[in-house]
Amino acid sequence: MENKKVFYGWIIVAASLLILAFMWALPMSCFSLFIKPISEDMGFSRTSLSLCSTIVSVTAMLASPFVGKWVEKYSIKLIMILSATLVALGFTGYSFSGKLSMFYISAVLIGLGLNGSSTLAVSIILKNWFIGKRGLATSIALAGSGVGGMIFSPLVTSLISSNGWRNTYRLLAILIIAIVLPTILLIILKKPADKGLEPYETDQSGAKSKGNNKKTELSMNLAELKTKPILWIYVFSTMIMGFSIGGVLMQAPSFLVDIGYTSSTAGTVVSAYLGIAVAGKIILGHIYDSKGSRAGILFGTGCFVISAISLTMAKSFPMLVLFTIFYGFGTCVGTVTPSVLTSKVFGSKFYGEIIGFTNLFGQLGLAIGTPLLASIYDFTGSYNYAWILCITFGIMSILGMLYTVSQSEKLLLDTAH
């Protein structure tokens, strides 16, 4: 019998899942668990402490275009190790902070390290390793953020209760140094050639299709694309999708309590859609691979639109269930679609700089979505107009992304002649 070795790219996928479980879930998903204990201990308002999350997002947003270029140009191990170390230093800074300004400085360190140690770096690495099944490989890795959230949320809550928030942050910093850094050092490789391999290349039927993808991709750099509407429509579509997904994520629990559900029910809903999202990311990635870009856009963003429509009628329990299911799938668009669709629309050659630029707008949408939807509630006393805005943005995002796919095909034909 033929001894078939596991393609090393799948080992990198597994390592990337582990890395994202730490490097995305801990700084992003778990920060809210620290707000109450730190505020009560230090006497800060929750609003002023919550600004740390905004600082992390804005810093990551501003750094994203530069990190995208550096990851393509320099040693991936070095950049990921330095980035993960910055996040660990930020956690350590939190643990020793006595003033708000010290928290804010630590948040800047975390923001600077976020992209280079998590989704952006991983997306670029997997773009190099996979041509066939790129969507599936990327989505499995990105599911690490959800897996990490489910594992670390109860663990961090327990550690804070038993050891205090300062010691918990120090322990998390140690875990990053002890687990994430060796994983990067021992397993992560930037390109298959670094191990004497070729990228994973199969067509939809599973047959080998050497090099075919390379002849059917755009190869325009970021400077060229900035002169064309396709890029700006694409990043605008990414931004309004990030705005909507992030806004619903942060405001839906409060809305559910407002309309009569208990805090426990709202918490159960959040846990349920985060759990669905783990499988949803893998399913969405498979759809992009097997059915194509248009199917992925319609499925992922379509699920979000249905979830937002369901949310407007969530006083009815069956509609709440529909919201939970469809948002679990729809929220995956925020991570999987930019990572996968960017390479499908613009090609692989200049992926690093283009995905870095795209991430800037996606993170901008995330940064402004939560406060803007909250301000709509403050002005109107209701979330109705906020959800209508999210539905509208979701539909606009579908149309914008479908347009970019069509324009990409047209540009490809034009450059082939």
N, C-alpha and C positions, 0 to 999 in steps of 0.2 A: 504493500500500500504506500501511496505517496505521502510523505510527511510534510504536511502544510503548516508552516509557521504562521503565527498571528502577525499580521502586518503591524509594524512598529507604530504606525500612525494611530492605531486604536489604543495602544498603551499611552500615547500622548493625550488622547482624548480622555482616558481615565484619570491621568494626572491633572489635566486641566479642570475636570469636574471637581477633584479634590481641592485644587488651588482656589477655584471660585467659591467653593463652600466656605472657605476662610476669608478670602480677600474681597468678596462682595457682600456676603451675608453679614459678617461681623461689623464692618463700618457702616453699612447702609441699613440692612434689615433690623439689626439688633440695637441700634442707637436709641430708639424710642424706649427701650426697656430701662435705660439709665436716667431718663429725664426726671422722673418722679423722685427716685432716691437721691440724686445729686441736688435737685432743687430743694428738697427738704433739708438735706444736710448743710448746704452752702447758703441757703437763703436767697437763691436766685429765682427770678420769675421763670416759669416754663417757657414763655415766649422768648426771653433773652437767651436761654440755654438752647432752645430749638434752633436758634440762628446758626449753631454749629453745623447742622445738617445742610443749611443753605450755603454756608461757606464751603463745605466739602464739595457740593454739587457745582457751585460756580467756579471754584478753583479747578476741578476736574474738567469742566467745560472749556475753560480758557487754555488749559494745558493740552487738551485732546489733539489739536492739529499738529503740535510739535511732537507729541509722543508717537503719533502715527508715523511721522517721517523718521524719527529716531529708531523705532523698532525695525523698520525696513532697512535702515542704513547701517546700524551698529549691532553689537553683540546682544542677542535677545536674552541670554542668561544674565548678562551684566545689568541690563535695563530692568528685567523683572526682579532680580535680587535687590537692586537699589530701591526700586519702587516698593517692594514688600517691606523692606527695612524702614522706609519712610512712614508707612502705615503703622508698623510696630512702634516707631518712635512717637508717632502721634498718640497712640494708645497710652504709652508711657507718660507722655506729656499730660494727657487728661488725668492720669492717676496722681500726679504731683501738683496739679493746678490748684491755686488758692484764689485766683481772680478770674473774672470772665475773660479778660484779655488773654490769659494763658490758655484757656480753652479754645479761644478763637485762633491763636497761633498754632496750636496742636491740630485744629481742624484744617488749616492750610496745608500742613504736612501730609495729612491723610489724603486730601484732595489731589496734591501733587503726585502721590504714589498710587492713586486708585486705578487709573487707566493702564498704566504700565505693568500692573500686577494682576489685572483681572480681564474684563471682557474684551477690551481693545487688543491687548497683546495676544490673547488666546485666539481671537478671530483671525488675526494676521498669520499666526503660526499654522492654524488648521487650513487656511487658504492655500498655504504652500504644500501641505501634506496630502490634501484631498482635492481631486478634480471630480471624479465620480463620488457620490454620496457625501458631498461637501455639506449640504444642508443638514443631513442626519448627524454627521460627526459634530458639526458646530452646535446643533441644538442639544445633543447629549451633554456636551461640555457645559453649555450655558445653563442646563438644568441644575448644575451644581449650586447656583445661587439659591434656588428653591430648596434643594436638599439641605443646604447649610442652614437656611432659615428655619426649617422644621426641626433640625437637630439642635441647633444652638439656642433657639429661643427659650425652651424650657431649661436648658442647661445654664444659660446665663442668668435667668431669673433665679434659679436655685443658688448659684454661686454668689450673687449679690445679696441674697437673703442670709446666707451662712457666713460669708467672708467680707461683705462690704463692697461697695462699687469700686473703690481704689484698688484693692487687691485683685478684684475680678479683671480690671483693665490690665494690670501687670501680668496676670496669668495668661490673658489672651495674647499679649505681646510676646510672651515666652513661647506660646504654642505656634505663633507665626514663625518665629526664628527656628524652633525645633522641628517643625513639620513642613512648612511651606518652602523655606529656603533649601533644605536638602532635596525636596521633590523637584524644584527647579534645576538645581545643580546636577542631579543624577539622571533625570529623565528627559527634561525638555530639550529638544533640538529644533533649530529654526527651520531647516529644510531637510527633505529626504536625502539629498546628496551628502549631508553631514554624516550619514550612516551608510553611504554607498547604495542608497535605494532610489527608486523612482516614485513619483506621486501615485496615489491610489486612483486608477482610472478605469471606470466601468460605465457602460451605458445603462439605460433603464432596465434592460433585460438581463443585466449582469454580465454581458459579454465584454471582453476587453476592447477598448476603443482608444488606443494610444494616440495621443496628440490631437484628436479631433477637436476637443474643446478649445485648444490654443488657436485654432484657425477661425473660430466663430465667436471671438470676443473683441470688444472694443479695446483699443490701447491708447487712449488719450490721457495725458497727464492732467493734474488739477488745474494748472494755468490755462490749458486749452478748454477744459470743460467750463471754466468760469465765464467764458464768452458765449456759452450756449444756454438756452432756456431749460434744457433737460436737467441740468444740475440743480438749478435754483428751484424748479418745481419739485424735484426729488427731496431736497433738504427741507423745503417748506412743508411737504407732506409728512416727512419724518418729525418735524418740530410739532405740528399740530396733533400728531398721533401721540407723541410723548406727553404733550400738554394734557390730552384727554385721559390717557391711561393713568398718568401720575395723579391727576386731579381726582379721579374716581377712587383710586387706591387709598388716598389720604382722607377723603371726605365721606366716603360711603359709610364707614362705621358710625360716625356721628349722625348722619342722615337717618340711618336705620333706628337708632335710639330715639331721634326726634319724632319719628312716625309711629312709635309705640312699642318697638321691640326692646327686649332687655339687653343690657350690655353683654350678658353671657351669650345670647343668641347672635349678636353682632360679631362677637369673638369667634363663635363657631363658624359663621359665614366666612370670615377672613381665613381661618384655618383651612376650610374646605376649598376655597378657590385657589389658595396657594398650593395645596396638595394636587389639585387638578392641573395646575400650571406646570408641575414637574413633568407629568406625562404629556401635557399639551405642547410643550416645547419640542419634544421628540416627534410627536405626530406632525406638528407644523413643519419641522425640518424635513421629514419624510415626504410630505406633500410637495414641498418645493423641489425635491429631487425627482420624484416619480411623476408628478402631474404638471410641473412647470411653475413659472413665476406668477402667472395670472391666477392659477388655482390657489397658490399660497396666499396671495394678497386677498382674494375674495373670501377664503376660509378664515384666515386670521383676523383681518380687520372687520370682516362681516360679523364674526362672533362678537367682537367688541361692540359694534353698533347695536346688535340685538340685545346685548347685556345692558347697554345704556337705556334703550327703550324699555326693557323690563324694569329697570330701576325706577322709572317714572311711575310705575304701577305696583311698586314693591309692598304696598300695604296689604295686597293680596299675597298670601303665603306661597301659592303656586308660582307667582311671578318672582318672588324672592328666590325660589329654587332655580327658576330659569336664569335669573341674574347670576347666581352663584356659579352655575355650570358654564354659561357662555362667557362670563368674565374670566373664569379660570383658563379658558382657551384664548380669549381675546387679549388678555394681558401679555401673552407670549410675544405678541407683535412688537412690543417695546424693545425686546432684546434680540429675538431670532431674526426678524425681518431686516433690520438694517445690516446685520452681520452677513446674512446670506444674500439678500437682494442686491446689495451694493456690488458684489462681485458678478452677479448675473447681468446687471444693467451696464456696469462700467468696465468689466473685465478684471483680470488678476494682476496685470503688469504694474499698475500704480495704485493697487488696492490700499496700501498703508496710508498714503497721504489723503486719499479720497474718503476712507472710512473715518479717519481722524477728523476731517472737516465735517463729515456727516454727523458724527457723534456730538460735535459742538452744538449743532442745532437740536439734536434729540435731547441733550441734557439741558439746553436752554428751555425747551418746552416743559420738561420735568420741573425745572426751577420756578417757572412762572405759573404753572397750572394750579398748584395747590393754593398759593395766596390769592390768585385771581378768582378761583371758584369760591373760596372762603369769603372774599369781598362781595361777590354776588349775593351770597347768603346774608351777609351783614346789611347790605342795602335793601334787599327785598324781603328778608325774613323767611325765605324759602330757597330750596335747591332746584326748583323746577327749571328756571332759566339756565342754571349751570348745566343740568343734564341735557337740555335742548342744545346748548352750545357744543357739548361733547358729541352728541349724535351728529350734528352738522359737520363738525370737524372730522369725525370718523368717515362720513360719506365723502367729504372733500379729499381726505387722504387716500381712499380707495381710487377715486377718479384720477388724482395726481400720480399715484404710483402706476396705475394701468397705463397712463399717458407716457410715463418714462420708459416703460417696457416697450411700448410701440415705437417710441422715438429711438430707443437703443437699436432695435431691429432695423429701422430705417437708416440710421447713421452707419450701421454695419454694412448694409447693402451699398450705400453711397461710397464708403471707403474701399469696398471690394472692386469697384469699377474704375 
